[in-house]
């Protein structure tokens, strides 16, 4: 639905917040409109971080937010761990964690709420269906869903406090000689994540409305091949595309990841990027320790075998 509004003369701060306040809608809805490029000020496309200009004419196209995921009882679902307060499931590559638009199906959340209906009421955003974390579309592996609102808050806080162990397997292009740590801030802009390795880069990105966030990635060499290296990766923070952007910045893009590695990263025999959320460990709300591992998907296992 398209809206035209004139910002009040008292408007101040960021444009996205001023628009949300003026329309009386949630900021998540307005944020999506900015991401889609559906906001214009005085006829020109605007950014969420632009300063609000009192009295400015704003045109905005609002897409209704996705509601609770519709249960899909026939959808396949591989459960890795079941607990009274949470469930950990195995996400296939190519499947989204939860819907982004009204009526969207085929996501992991659609399958989860069919088997665990209580998950639909667990997360603050109805569309999440209890999902406490997200993985990129092509990334496979462990995803945790809460079964009640208190559990969602507890697990979310544990993630923020860096008390959840998340280990990934990533096959990268090139020979990595040893493990290390990448601590380079990352900023989201135009659907990509950009590294800010120094203060000048941070200031330039911030000036364009992309505020860098701290990001820390640890990696170890799991196995070396002639022209590839299998890494075991642990992320301390959870910035979007963090592993992929950090490894590409290091000069070792993830195999098959053309978004961050360019055409050189395209690998015959891989229909996706080689990144897998292999292990997840956390203290469950109310007691108990959950430690699960997701087997390497068949496509990735075959590709590795071909490198031997």
Backbone bond lengths (Angstrom), bond angles and torsions (degrees), N, CA, C in turn:
res aa  C-N    CA-C-N  psi(-1)  N-CA   C-N-CA  omega(-1)  CA-C   N-CA-C  phi
1 X - - - 1.455 - - 1.530 109.32 -
2 X 1.335 115.91 131.81 1.455 120.08 -177.58 1.527 110.71 -90.92
3 X 1.328 115.74 137.98 1.452 121.65 180.00 1.525 109.29 -127.65
4 X 1.332 115.26 145.92 1.458 121.61 169.74 1.526 107.52 -122.92
5 X 1.304 116.87 130.99 1.457 119.76 178.70 1.510 109.61 -145.53
6 X 1.313 114.45 155.97 1.458 119.80 175.01 1.518 107.20 -111.00
7 X 1.329 116.23 124.26 1.452 119.82 -178.25 1.523 110.46 -61.56
8 X 1.327 117.10 141.02 1.469 119.33 178.77 1.519 111.51 -63.91
9 X 1.318 115.58 157.90 1.462 120.59 -178.72 1.526 111.96 -66.48
10 X 1.332 115.80 -15.28 1.470 119.89 178.97 1.524 112.29 -92.93
11 X 1.333 117.90 1.13 1.467 121.00 -176.50 1.528 110.84 -60.75
12 X 1.341 115.66 139.79 1.461 120.77 178.14 1.525 108.66 -155.63
13 X 1.321 116.39 170.95 1.458 120.84 179.42 1.511 112.57 79.04
14 X 1.337 116.72 -155.62 1.464 122.40 -177.73 1.524 111.48 -69.12
15 X 1.335 115.60 147.54 1.446 121.12 -178.70 1.521 112.22 -64.25
16 X 1.365 117.98 -42.51 1.461 119.39 -177.12 1.527 111.89 -60.83
17 X 1.334 116.67 -39.32 1.458 119.78 -179.89 1.527 111.07 -69.97
18 X 1.330 116.11 -40.17 1.461 119.71 179.22 1.528 111.02 -63.65
19 X 1.341 117.23 -40.53 1.462 120.79 179.40 1.521 110.69 -66.50
20 X 1.341 117.07 -44.21 1.468 120.43 179.38 1.523 110.96 -60.52
21 X 1.324 116.36 -42.28 1.466 120.25 179.33 1.531 111.05 -65.89
22 X 1.334 116.22 -40.61 1.462 120.23 -177.87 1.531 111.73 -67.94
23 X 1.335 116.81 -34.53 1.463 120.78 -179.55 1.523 112.69 -86.73
24 X 1.353 115.51 -20.12 1.457 119.38 -177.31 1.512 112.81 72.42
25 X 1.345 117.01 35.09 1.469 121.91 179.48 1.520 109.09 -121.26
26 X 1.321 115.90 167.24 1.456 121.05 179.34 1.522 111.39 -67.69
27 X 1.318 115.96 149.45 1.467 120.53 -178.31 1.525 112.14 -68.67
28 X 1.339 117.56 -25.87 1.467 119.67 179.27 1.524 110.98 -63.08
29 X 1.350 116.19 -37.86 1.471 120.52 179.30 1.526 110.00 -66.54
30 X 1.335 116.44 -44.03 1.462 120.93 179.94 1.529 110.47 -67.15
31 X 1.319 116.77 -39.78 1.467 121.00 179.62 1.527 110.35 -58.63
32 X 1.338 116.40 -42.58 1.467 119.80 179.65 1.523 110.67 -63.07
33 X 1.324 118.09 -37.97 1.463 120.78 179.09 1.523 111.08 -62.71
34 X 1.334 116.81 -40.12 1.470 119.85 176.73 1.528 110.37 -65.36
35 X 1.333 116.84 -42.35 1.462 120.38 -179.47 1.524 111.39 -61.37
36 X 1.327 117.09 -33.80 1.461 121.49 -179.36 1.531 112.33 -84.59
37 X 1.344 116.55 -3.98 1.457 119.67 -179.08 1.514 113.43 76.29
38 X 1.351 116.42 25.43 1.464 120.98 -174.86 1.516 113.24 -100.48
39 X 1.325 117.42 26.16 1.470 120.71 178.16 1.526 108.76 -125.56
40 X 1.317 116.27 128.74 1.462 121.45 177.71 1.521 110.06 -129.64
41 X 1.326 115.64 140.30 1.464 121.91 176.20 1.524 107.27 -119.87
42 X 1.335 114.54 122.11 1.475 120.45 -175.90 1.528 111.02 53.05
43 X 1.352 115.30 36.67 1.458 121.45 175.60 1.505 116.10 85.47
44 X 1.349 117.81 -4.02 1.459 120.89 -178.84 1.521 110.48 -111.13
45 X 1.336 115.71 141.77 1.467 121.09 -179.84 1.525 110.21 -58.80
46 X 1.324 115.97 134.96 1.463 121.09 -174.40 1.526 111.14 -116.27
47 X 1.334 114.53 159.52 1.469 122.17 176.02 1.523 109.33 -106.70
48 X 1.330 115.82 152.95 1.461 120.72 -178.91 1.516 111.84 -60.82
49 X 1.335 116.65 -33.42 1.467 120.91 -175.52 1.525 113.51 -86.77
50 X 1.339 117.49 -1.88 1.460 119.52 176.97 1.529 109.62 -59.83
51 X 1.330 117.75 147.61 1.466 119.24 176.84 1.525 110.80 -70.97
52 X 1.317 115.52 140.47 1.466 120.12 177.41 1.521 109.53 -68.65
53 X 1.326 116.17 131.92 1.461 121.45 -179.96 1.532 108.88 -106.76
54 X 1.320 118.16 110.42 1.474 120.60 -177.71 1.523 112.33 -52.20
55 X 1.338 115.74 130.26 1.457 121.17 178.33 1.506 115.33 83.51
56 X 1.345 117.91 -1.61 1.473 120.71 -177.82 1.522 111.20 -70.36
57 X 1.331 116.57 145.73 1.461 122.56 176.41 1.528 108.82 -86.11
58 X 1.333 116.36 124.27 1.465 122.29 -177.27 1.523 109.17 -117.91
59 X 1.336 115.80 131.13 1.465 121.97 172.69 1.524 107.33 -110.74
60 X 1.324 116.73 130.53 1.457 120.16 -176.68 1.523 110.24 -144.18
61 X 1.320 115.51 134.78 1.465 122.97 176.83 1.524 107.09 -104.07
62 X 1.333 116.88 115.77 1.455 121.12 -177.10 1.522 110.71 -100.41
63 X 1.325 115.61 125.80 1.458 121.61 174.12 1.518 107.95 -94.86
64 X 1.328 118.78 125.68 1.466 119.73 -179.06 1.522 110.68 -56.29
65 X 1.331 117.94 137.77 1.458 120.28 179.59 1.525 111.22 -68.79
66 X 1.307 115.42 152.41 1.462 119.81 176.95 1.515 109.88 -66.45
67 X 1.319 115.81 141.26 1.457 120.86 176.01 1.515 110.28 -90.26
68 X 1.323 117.92 -164.57 1.473 120.76 178.78 1.528 110.60 -59.07
69 X 1.329 117.98 142.69 1.470 120.32 178.82 1.528 110.94 -60.99
70 X 1.321 116.42 135.33 1.463 120.40 175.93 1.527 109.13 -73.43
71 X 1.333 118.19 129.98 1.475 119.56 179.33 1.527 111.48 -60.73
72 X 1.324 115.98 135.98 1.454 121.64 176.25 1.529 108.33 -124.61
73 X 1.337 116.43 87.01 1.474 120.51 -174.25 1.521 114.28 -59.06
74 X 1.336 116.96 -27.84 1.459 118.94 -177.99 1.514 114.38 -84.94
75 X 1.319 117.76 -4.47 1.466 120.31 -177.42 1.524 110.46 -73.49
76 X 1.334 117.63 138.05 1.472 119.52 178.78 1.522 111.03 -66.78
77 X 1.324 116.90 144.73 1.456 122.25 179.46 1.520 109.22 -149.40
78 X 1.315 115.51 120.38 1.471 121.30 177.62 1.526 108.00 -102.21
79 X 1.334 116.02 114.14 1.462 122.00 -178.73 1.526 109.00 -93.83
80 X 1.321 116.20 125.35 1.459 121.44 179.98 1.525 112.09 -93.91
81 X 1.324 116.82 -32.00 1.470 121.10 179.37 1.520 108.97 -156.51
82 X 1.319 115.57 138.19 1.463 121.17 178.68 1.524 108.97 -124.86
83 X 1.330 115.95 129.90 1.466 123.14 -178.59 1.526 106.59 -136.63
84 X 1.327 119.05 153.87 1.473 119.72 -179.99 1.525 114.41 -56.35
85 X 1.354 117.76 -23.66 1.466 120.46 -175.95 1.526 113.16 -110.30
86 X 1.320 117.84 -10.13 1.464 119.97 -177.60 1.520 110.53 -157.86
87 X 1.319 114.67 167.88 1.454 121.58 174.45 1.527 108.00 -143.32
88 X 1.332 116.68 138.87 1.461 121.64 176.58 1.526 107.56 -111.22
89 X 1.331 116.04 126.80 1.458 120.40 -177.41 1.525 109.94 -122.15
90 X 1.326 114.74 164.37 1.457 122.20 -176.68 1.523 109.02 -101.49
91 X 1.324 116.89 112.64 1.465 121.68 -178.25 1.524 111.21 -85.94
92 X 1.328 118.67 124.70 1.465 120.19 173.49 1.529 110.74 -75.87
93 X 1.306 116.99 155.64 1.467 121.06 173.19 1.519 109.15 -65.23
94 X 1.331 116.37 143.79 1.452 120.71 178.07 1.518 114.25 88.91
95 X 1.320 117.67 -2.45 1.463 122.50 179.48 1.531 108.44 -111.18
96 X 1.335 116.92 126.62 1.462 120.93 177.98 1.529 109.82 -72.67
97 X 1.329 116.58 153.37 1.464 120.20 -179.96 1.524 110.28 -69.85
98 X 1.340 118.13 -43.16 1.468 120.55 -179.58 1.523 109.52 -150.69
99 X 1.336 117.82 164.13 1.462 120.57 -179.14 1.525 112.07 -65.57
100 X 1.336 115.93 151.81 1.453 122.41 174.51 1.526 111.84 -113.99
101 X 1.319 116.82 -17.08 1.459 121.20 -178.03 1.521 109.73 -130.87
102 X 1.329 117.88 154.29 1.456 120.85 179.06 1.525 111.84 -56.83
103 X 1.323 116.16 133.92 1.461 121.57 176.80 1.508 115.07 79.68
104 X 1.325 118.23 -0.78 1.461 120.49 -179.67 1.522 110.43 -67.62
105 X 1.315 116.10 135.80 1.455 121.18 178.74 1.516 111.26 -124.83
106 X 1.322 115.72 -174.45 1.456 120.71 177.48 1.501 114.75 78.07
107 X 1.329 117.93 11.66 1.461 120.13 179.29 1.524 110.64 -95.62
108 X 1.321 114.86 169.13 1.458 120.24 178.63 1.525 110.57 -62.25
109 X 1.329 117.10 -40.18 1.465 121.20 -179.27 1.524 111.65 -62.02
110 X 1.341 118.18 -36.01 1.465 120.47 177.50 1.523 111.58 -59.74
111 X 1.335 115.52 -39.31 1.465 120.18 179.13 1.526 111.27 -73.77
112 X 1.340 116.34 -37.96 1.467 120.09 -177.01 1.528 111.44 -66.55
113 X 1.352 117.71 -46.58 1.465 119.05 -176.43 1.526 111.67 -70.41
114 X 1.322 118.27 -19.35 1.464 119.95 174.79 1.526 110.46 -69.10
115 X 1.321 116.11 -35.40 1.475 120.33 -178.93 1.522 112.15 -93.69
116 X 1.340 116.31 -31.15 1.464 121.43 -179.94 1.534 107.67 -127.67
117 X 1.335 118.24 80.84 1.471 121.91 -174.26 1.530 113.64 -58.24
118 X 1.330 116.77 -28.75 1.461 120.11 -178.33 1.530 112.47 -65.11
119 X 1.331 117.94 -21.80 1.467 121.26 179.94 1.528 111.13 -63.05
120 X 1.336 117.14 -27.97 1.457 121.01 -178.01 1.521 112.21 -63.28
121 X 1.331 117.76 -22.03 1.465 121.70 -178.94 1.524 112.40 -103.52
122 X 1.324 118.13 5.06 1.466 120.45 -169.77 1.524 114.30 -86.56
123 X 1.329 118.10 -31.99 1.470 119.96 -171.80 1.525 111.71 -100.16
124 X 1.333 117.33 152.03 1.468 121.01 179.37 1.526 113.00 -59.96
125 X 1.337 116.63 -39.21 1.460 120.74 175.70 1.522 108.58 -93.93
126 X 1.316 116.02 121.63 1.465 120.56 -174.18 1.524 112.41 -57.02
127 X 1.348 116.82 -35.77 1.468 120.20 -175.54 1.523 112.84 -64.08
128 X 1.346 117.76 -22.75 1.468 121.21 -175.04 1.519 112.94 -71.32
129 X 1.319 117.68 -24.68 1.460 119.89 178.62 1.515 114.12 59.60
130 X 1.329 116.65 30.05 1.465 120.64 179.23 1.512 114.61 93.95
131 X 1.322 118.41 -4.73 1.472 120.40 -179.39 1.521 109.90 -65.95
132 X 1.324 116.33 130.28 1.464 120.75 -179.56 1.517 110.74 -100.57
133 X 1.305 118.25 -16.59 1.457 122.44 -179.71 1.527 109.09 -138.61
134 X 1.310 116.52 167.37 1.455 121.58 178.66 1.521 109.41 -130.05
135 X 1.317 115.40 153.48 1.461 122.42 170.47 1.519 107.36 -125.44
136 X 1.330 117.06 150.32 1.458 120.94 174.95 1.524 109.43 -58.24
137 X 1.322 115.90 157.49 1.461 121.41 -175.39 1.531 112.06 -53.91
138 X 1.343 117.34 -45.27 1.460 120.34 -175.51 1.533 113.27 -86.45
139 X 1.325 117.62 -6.77 1.465 120.61 179.46 1.513 109.45 -84.56
140 X 1.324 116.61 135.41 1.461 121.97 -179.99 1.527 109.58 -107.06
141 X 1.347 115.09 169.83 1.456 119.20 172.00 1.514 116.04 119.99
142 X 1.331 115.63 -157.82 1.463 124.16 -168.62 1.529 113.16 -70.25
143 X 1.325 115.56 129.64 1.466 122.57 172.75 1.523 108.20 -135.30
144 X 1.336 116.95 133.37 1.464 120.86 -178.60 1.527 110.31 -102.50
145 X 1.340 115.39 135.78 1.461 123.81 175.87 1.521 108.71 -118.98
146 X 1.322 117.11 134.79 1.457 121.93 176.28 1.530 109.37 -85.57
147 X 1.342 115.65 152.06 1.458 120.24 -178.89 1.527 112.35 -106.90
148 X 1.328 117.45 -1.79 1.465 121.07 173.24 1.523 108.11 -155.86
149 X 1.319 116.25 163.45 1.466 121.35 -173.44 1.525 112.41 -63.46
150 X 1.328 117.88 -39.88 1.459 120.26 179.98 1.522 110.89 -65.29
151 X 1.324 116.91 -38.34 1.465 120.53 177.64 1.521 110.37 -65.26
152 X 1.348 117.01 -40.31 1.469 120.19 178.41 1.521 110.33 -58.85
153 X 1.327 116.86 -46.71 1.458 121.03 -179.61 1.530 111.28 -63.18
154 X 1.343 116.34 -41.13 1.463 120.27 -178.35 1.529 111.42 -65.77
155 X 1.329 116.75 -44.03 1.469 120.05 -179.49 1.523 110.25 -69.32
156 X 1.338 115.98 -39.70 1.467 119.87 178.03 1.526 110.51 -60.83
157 X 1.322 116.90 -41.51 1.455 120.57 179.28 1.527 110.52 -67.56
158 X 1.340 117.44 -38.22 1.468 120.87 177.22 1.525 110.85 -62.15
159 X 1.328 117.03 -38.01 1.466 120.47 176.52 1.527 110.35 -64.68
160 X 1.320 116.93 -43.81 1.458 121.16 179.45 1.525 111.32 -63.87
161 X 1.339 115.27 -35.64 1.468 120.25 -179.07 1.528 112.26 -84.33
162 X 1.346 116.73 3.26 1.469 123.15 177.83 1.529 112.05 62.11
163 X 1.343 114.91 39.39 1.458 120.60 -179.99 1.530 111.90 -104.82
164 X 1.331 116.49 5.02 1.465 121.19 177.76 1.517 108.23 -107.11
165 X 1.323 116.60 126.59 1.472 121.22 179.71 1.525 109.18 -85.73
166 X 1.340 115.89 121.02 1.463 121.40 178.72 1.525 108.59 -125.04
167 X 1.308 116.47 114.24 1.457 121.46 179.91 1.530 109.62 -116.53
168 X 1.325 115.14 138.56 1.458 121.65 -179.28 1.525 109.57 -123.97
169 X 1.326 115.63 157.16 1.457 122.44 169.03 1.526 107.23 -111.48
170 X 1.321 116.16 126.98 1.462 121.18 -178.83 1.517 109.24 -132.65
171 X 1.318 116.90 126.22 1.462 121.30 173.00 1.519 107.29 -95.00
172 X 1.322 116.63 123.75 1.465 120.52 -176.82 1.524 110.88 -115.68
173 X 1.320 115.90 159.15 1.458 121.47 175.55 1.522 108.79 -80.13
174 X 1.326 116.53 132.53 1.455 120.64 179.13 1.518 112.42 103.29
175 X 1.342 115.04 166.38 1.465 121.78 179.78 1.529 109.61 -99.01
176 X 1.321 116.02 113.55 1.467 121.67 177.00 1.526 107.03 -91.92
177 X 1.322 117.20 123.00 1.466 120.61 -173.43 1.523 113.24 -77.36
178 X 1.327 117.80 -34.36 1.465 120.16 -177.29 1.521 109.62 -156.77
179 X 1.334 115.68 170.21 1.449 120.66 179.48 1.512 112.08 -75.94
180 X 1.323 115.63 175.60 1.454 119.90 179.91 1.509 111.79 -178.95
181 X 1.312 115.68 -170.61 1.461 123.34 -179.30 1.525 108.54 -130.76
182 X 1.331 116.65 133.86 1.463 121.95 175.37 1.528 107.50 -110.73
183 X 1.316 116.48 116.94 1.469 121.66 178.29 1.523 108.40 -121.94
184 X 1.310 115.83 76.08 1.473 122.16 -179.36 1.523 108.14 -123.26
185 X 1.341 118.40 122.52 1.465 120.20 177.81 1.524 111.26 -58.13
186 X 1.332 115.90 149.25 1.455 121.79 -179.01 1.526 109.41 -126.83
187 X 1.331 115.93 143.25 1.463 121.41 179.88 1.520 109.48 -127.53
188 X 1.329 116.36 136.53 1.453 121.50 179.53 1.521 109.82 -88.02
189 X 1.335 115.40 130.44 1.465 119.75 178.30 1.527 109.70 -155.44
190 X 1.320 116.06 121.35 1.461 121.06 176.32 1.511 113.84 61.56
191 X 1.337 118.19 37.79 1.458 121.48 178.01 1.513 114.30 80.49
192 X 1.344 117.16 0.13 1.460 121.43 177.18 1.519 109.48 -119.15
193 X 1.321 114.90 164.98 1.459 120.43 174.95 1.521 107.65 -113.85
194 X 1.323 116.12 128.11 1.454 121.66 -175.74 1.522 110.37 -112.49
195 X 1.342 117.89 133.97 1.466 120.63 178.60 1.522 111.64 -75.81
196 X 1.329 115.62 147.99 1.465 121.94 175.68 1.520 107.50 -125.32
197 X 1.337 117.26 82.15 1.462 120.79 -172.05 1.522 114.96 -73.75
198 X 1.332 117.57 -13.23 1.469 119.01 179.97 1.519 109.27 -147.33
199 X 1.317 115.82 175.80 1.457 120.83 -175.43 1.525 112.09 -64.92
200 X 1.329 116.73 -36.26 1.466 120.14 179.78 1.527 110.08 -62.51
201 X 1.339 116.27 -45.13 1.464 120.42 179.37 1.526 110.79 -64.22
202 X 1.325 117.00 -40.51 1.461 121.01 178.08 1.521 110.62 -59.86
203 X 1.330 116.27 -45.13 1.460 120.11 -177.60 1.523 111.30 -66.97
204 X 1.332 117.02 -38.04 1.463 120.03 179.21 1.527 111.16 -65.97
205 X 1.342 116.51 -42.92 1.453 119.77 179.35 1.520 110.97 -66.92
206 X 1.341 116.05 -41.34 1.463 119.69 179.29 1.515 111.10 -62.59
207 X 1.332 116.71 -36.10 1.463 120.58 179.06 1.521 111.78 -66.28
208 X 1.327 116.67 -23.98 1.469 121.41 178.73 1.522 111.64 -93.79
209 X 1.331 116.57 8.62 1.461 120.39 177.73 1.503 114.26 85.31
210 X 1.322 118.33 13.86 1.467 122.01 178.95 1.530 108.26 -115.51
211 X 1.305 116.30 94.63 1.462 121.05 -175.96 1.527 110.80 -79.20
212 X 1.327 119.05 118.94 1.466 121.54 179.49 1.532 111.72 -64.26
213 X 1.334 115.47 142.03 1.461 122.12 176.92 1.520 109.21 -115.32
214 X 1.334 118.38 144.18 1.473 120.38 177.55 1.525 110.27 -58.99
215 X 1.318 116.39 141.22 1.466 121.28 179.49 1.525 109.06 -148.58
216 X 1.314 115.48 134.92 1.469 120.03 -177.51 1.527 109.86 -136.20
217 X 1.330 115.58 125.50 1.459 122.72 -177.78 1.520 109.70 -127.24
218 X 1.326 116.51 128.44 1.462 122.45 176.34 1.532 108.33 -106.72
219 X 1.332 116.42 141.17 1.465 119.23 179.76 1.528 110.86 -141.74
220 X 1.334 114.53 147.48 1.463 122.35 176.52 1.520 109.05 -132.58
221 X 1.315 116.69 149.16 1.461 120.54 178.42 1.521 108.95 -78.56
222 X 1.326 115.59 119.43 1.463 121.81 177.76 1.533 110.57 -90.42
223 X 1.343 116.56 -43.31 1.462 121.09 -179.50 1.521 108.58 -160.16
224 X 1.317 116.78 139.27 1.463 121.17 -179.54 1.528 109.95 -109.43
225 X 1.330 115.85 140.13 1.458 123.00 176.65 1.528 108.20 -122.47
226 X 1.313 117.32 -178.82 1.459 120.37 -176.75 1.525 112.22 -58.96
227 X 1.329 116.60 -48.19 1.465 120.18 -176.22 1.533 113.05 -127.10
228 X 1.301 116.38 11.88 1.462 121.31 179.81 1.526 109.87 -139.39
229 X 1.327 115.49 162.06 1.464 121.35 174.60 1.524 108.79 -138.02
230 X 1.327 115.39 130.84 1.460 120.43 174.67 1.523 107.78 -90.36
231 X 1.324 116.22 121.64 1.459 121.84 -177.70 1.521 111.14 -109.87
232 X 1.317 115.14 145.70 1.460 121.45 167.67 1.529 105.88 -99.87
233 X 1.328 116.33 120.66 1.468 121.19 -170.89 1.524 110.63 -118.13
234 X 1.315 115.91 136.01 1.471 121.88 175.15 1.520 107.94 -123.98
235 X 1.317 116.02 127.85 1.465 119.20 178.94 1.528 109.65 -104.97
236 X 1.315 114.98 132.78 1.460 121.35 178.40 1.522 109.95 -87.22
237 X 1.340 116.17 -37.47 1.458 122.29 177.44 1.523 108.88 -105.94
238 X 1.330 116.85 179.98 1.459 119.47 -176.78 1.513 113.28 -136.30
239 X 1.333 117.47 52.33 1.457 121.76 178.10 1.530 109.62 -76.78
240 X 1.317 116.83 143.91 1.463 121.02 179.08 1.527 111.32 -53.29
241 X 1.342 116.54 134.02 1.470 123.48 177.31 1.535 112.18 60.86
242 X 1.315 117.54 21.91 1.468 120.38 -171.02 1.516 113.54 -56.53
243 X 1.331 117.42 -52.41 1.468 120.28 -176.57 1.524 110.46 -61.52
244 X 1.313 116.47 -46.33 1.461 120.85 -176.83 1.524 111.13 -63.26
245 X 1.343 116.67 -44.70 1.466 120.24 -178.90 1.523 111.69 -69.18
246 X 1.326 116.81 -40.31 1.461 120.00 -179.63 1.526 111.65 -65.89
247 X 1.322 117.50 -46.36 1.464 119.68 -178.00 1.531 111.05 -66.86
248 X 1.333 117.23 -36.86 1.467 119.66 176.35 1.527 110.25 -65.37
249 X 1.325 116.78 -39.54 1.467 120.81 177.98 1.523 110.76 -62.64
250 X 1.330 116.16 -33.53 1.461 121.54 179.08 1.533 111.53 -72.80
251 X 1.335 116.10 -16.50 1.459 120.27 -178.47 1.512 113.71 101.32
252 X 1.342 116.54 9.45 1.461 121.83 -179.34 1.532 109.35 -129.37
253 X 1.336 117.52 75.84 1.470 119.33 -178.32 1.522 111.86 -65.09
254 X 1.329 115.64 152.71 1.459 121.38 177.37 1.528 109.12 -66.42
255 X 1.322 116.41 133.92 1.464 121.54 179.92 1.527 109.86 -58.18
256 X 1.325 115.69 131.30 1.456 121.22 179.80 1.514 114.76 86.38
257 X 1.329 118.30 -3.39 1.459 121.89 -176.87 1.530 110.50 -94.63
258 X 1.323 116.22 85.33 1.454 120.45 -176.96 1.531 112.00 -73.64
259 X 1.337 118.02 -18.54 1.467 119.69 179.59 1.523 111.29 -67.24
260 X 1.343 116.34 -38.22 1.459 119.48 -178.77 1.522 113.45 -109.66
261 X 1.326 117.03 -16.92 1.454 119.05 179.45 1.503 114.17 -107.32
262 X 1.343 117.43 -3.92 1.449 120.80 -178.38 1.525 111.56 73.12
263 X 1.309 116.11 -172.49 1.468 120.63 -178.12 1.518 111.96 -62.39
264 X 1.334 117.20 -25.91 1.462 120.22 179.52 1.524 111.68 -63.55
265 X 1.349 117.13 -21.66 1.460 120.58 -178.31 1.524 112.21 -82.92
266 X 1.339 117.33 -13.29 1.463 120.18 178.28 1.525 109.26 -65.19
267 X 1.324 116.05 128.92 1.465 120.64 -175.35 1.525 109.46 -124.96
268 X 1.342 118.88 122.98 1.469 120.61 175.47 1.528 110.20 -57.22
269 X 1.312 116.18 133.47 1.460 119.97 -179.76 1.509 113.49 98.68
270 X 1.341 117.17 -7.37 1.467 121.08 177.24 1.524 109.30 -119.11
271 X 1.324 116.80 123.64 1.460 120.42 177.73 1.524 111.42 -96.80
272 X 1.323 117.66 5.10 1.466 123.77 -175.63 1.513 108.46 -152.33
273 X 1.326 117.46 174.82 1.463 117.63 173.74 1.533 109.76 -83.54
274 X 1.315 115.46 151.61 1.469 121.56 -174.57 1.529 109.33 -90.60
275 X 1.328 115.10 77.44 1.461 121.66 176.08 1.518 107.77 -139.09
276 X 1.337 115.93 125.50 1.458 120.72 -172.92 1.524 109.96 -136.30
277 X 1.337 117.12 125.30 1.468 122.31 176.92 1.524 107.91 -76.96
278 X 1.308 115.04 92.15 1.470 122.51 -166.40 1.526 113.61 -79.86
279 X 1.326 117.71 -42.82 1.463 120.13 -173.63 1.526 111.08 -135.95
280 X 1.345 114.72 142.13 1.462 121.52 177.08 1.526 108.42 -137.51
281 X 1.323 116.73 131.37 1.466 121.26 179.35 1.523 109.11 -140.13
282 X 1.319 116.28 133.28 1.458 120.84 179.65 1.520 110.18 -159.27
283 X 1.334 116.26 159.14 1.456 122.39 172.45 1.525 107.57 -82.99
284 X 1.325 116.16 124.25 1.456 120.33 -177.75 1.527 110.53 -74.97
285 X 1.323 118.48 143.20 1.461 120.92 175.06 1.527 110.32 -57.50
286 X 1.315 116.26 132.73 1.462 119.48 -179.82 1.510 114.40 87.72
287 X 1.342 117.61 -4.96 1.464 120.35 176.41 1.509 113.15 118.83
288 X 1.317 114.97 150.57 1.458 120.77 179.63 1.514 111.51 103.27
289 X 1.305 115.42 150.20 1.459 122.44 179.51 1.520 108.91 -113.71
290 X 1.331 115.96 128.90 1.457 122.00 178.46 1.518 108.41 -106.87
291 X 1.322 116.96 122.78 1.461 122.32 175.94 1.522 107.84 -135.16
292 X 1.315 116.90 115.58 1.463 120.55 -176.73 1.526 110.35 -132.78
293 X 1.324 115.16 155.74 1.458 122.02 174.74 1.518 108.63 -132.03
294 X 1.317 115.45 140.87 1.455 121.92 177.36 1.526 108.84 -103.29
295 X 1.330 117.81 123.14 1.477 119.69 178.95 1.521 110.93 -59.18
296 X 1.312 116.19 147.86 1.456 120.80 177.80 1.533 108.72 -62.86
297 X 1.329 118.84 127.96 1.470 121.24 179.42 1.522 112.14 -55.74
298 X 1.306 115.77 152.53 1.461 121.60 -174.17 1.517 112.54 -56.55
299 X 1.339 117.66 -42.22 1.468 120.36 -178.91 1.522 111.32 -61.04
300 X 1.338 116.57 -42.98 1.457 120.20 -179.56 1.525 111.18 -70.67
301 X 1.329 116.55 -38.94 1.462 120.22 178.38 1.527 111.11 -62.76
302 X 1.337 116.55 -41.57 1.477 119.65 178.50 1.513 110.95 -65.64
303 X 1.325 116.88 -39.64 1.452 119.44 -179.97 1.535 110.86 -63.82
304 X 1.331 116.32 -42.45 1.465 119.68 177.31 1.514 111.89 -61.43
305 X 1.346 115.35 -43.12 1.471 119.23 179.63 1.531 111.02 -60.59
306 X 1.328 116.33 -33.72 1.460 119.79 179.06 1.508 113.34 -71.24
307 X 1.323 117.16 -17.68 1.474 121.18 178.65 1.520 112.30 -84.72
308 X 1.321 116.56 -16.17 1.467 119.81 -176.73 1.526 110.76 -63.37
